[in-house]
Amino acid sequence: MYSPASSAMTVVLKRNHARPVLQRHPWVFSGAIERIEGQVADGDLVEVRDAGHNWLARGFLNRQSQIAVRLLTWRQDEAVDHAFWRERLERAAAARGLLAGSRATTAYRLVHAESDFLPGLIVDRYGEWLVVQFLTLGIERRKEEIVDLLAGTVDGVRGIYERSDVEVRSKEGLGQYTGRVWGEEPPELVEVLENGLRFLVDVRQGHKTGFYLDQRENRARLPAFCDGAEVLDVFAYTGGFGVYAAGGKAAQVTLVESSAPALELARRNLVVNGFERCGAEYEEGDAFSVLRGYRAQGRRFDAAVLDPPKFAHSQREVERAARAYKDVNLLALQLLRPGGVLFTSSCSEAVSADLFQKIVFGAAVDAGREAQIVGYLAQGADHPVALTFPEGAYLKGLLCRVV
Ligand code: SAH
């Protein structure tokens, strides 16, 4: 915790490296650091000063990470104490105003890390359960305090479950952990509502914290294109888009997914909504080969959703990822009837919205299909992007209509 004595722990930046900090970017890369003054341990608070020793900001140090400091405040008189965490958490909760009051949606992201001015902290709400991820050493050290504050400040919470089983923690020198951290143990499947639709969520073993909450607003746009349609939901996971398609009175929904347990949960999600008779088809397998098979059979659809996993985990993987995005978009475009729509997205930070559009353009050219963009897709409002942190904009997509 911040105390006057800790002001001796100082990270001094190299000459001409203060600009991003002055612009309130929340990261200081190790390469920007000239020296570290004082006895400071990783995970401790440090004062960040420019080469002329002028105070700039305060944050958590971790020498094991390339992101050596995660900045928390740019106000010298703002101590990083209990009141600080409480205020930040309350601010994040207040920003969810409409969602928090919604009867139709009970699952949403409550804290979106850097973009909610809480570096390294993810908190997702699934009805009466919170699921947390601690992604950095600094925030990991405050786990108990954060959990207590969440339990004390968020209304109607029965239990808090941790899902810190994510690869990025290794970059911080942290291992993986999952388990109950406060209150009751959540049930095997938590039932939530999203825009009035029911979903069973496996918060212990599901992907991320159990559900792809970030696609909520994009999923909501799908039903408008589904009345009487044959809909293809590729990379279906637990049927997020597929359930919306069935809700939009699709004549047939085909879900393609490589994970058998995810596909089984997708089936249950269609059933709990009473959509089991919508002509659902479950195809377990690799999307690329399944779509090639459909092409060979001459199958056609009126709407297709592509929501692949992150193909590029870093800048180095962008080229290979671009080829994969192009291949799968090309296949989907070829499977659409004239007038059909493609919901296509990418959750790779390293693939910009601009690049993604170029990839889809290339796919359309090679598919021999003409298409128009009729909408832009992005992560929902509960996954904000701080203007000071453009890296936070990871989910992008296009809604295209094939001519
Ligand atoms: N659209 C979903 C989220 C999709 S996440 C929703 O709205 O909830 C991406 C999914 O793609 C994961 O479930 C993953 O298991 C699946 N997947 C990954 N690689 C795949 C492949 N090659 N073929 C088919 N599915 C794949």
Boltz pocket constraint, residues with backbone or C-beta under 6 A from the ligand:
constraints:
  - pocket:
      binder: B
      contacts: [[A, 207], [A, 211], [A, 212], [A, 215], [A, 234], [A, 235], [A, 236], [A, 237], [A, 238], [A, 239], [A, 240], [A, 241], [A, 256], [A, 257], [A, 258], [A, 259], [A, 262], [A, 285], [A, 286], [A, 287], [A, 288], [A, 307], [A, 308], [A, 309]]
      max_distance: 6.0
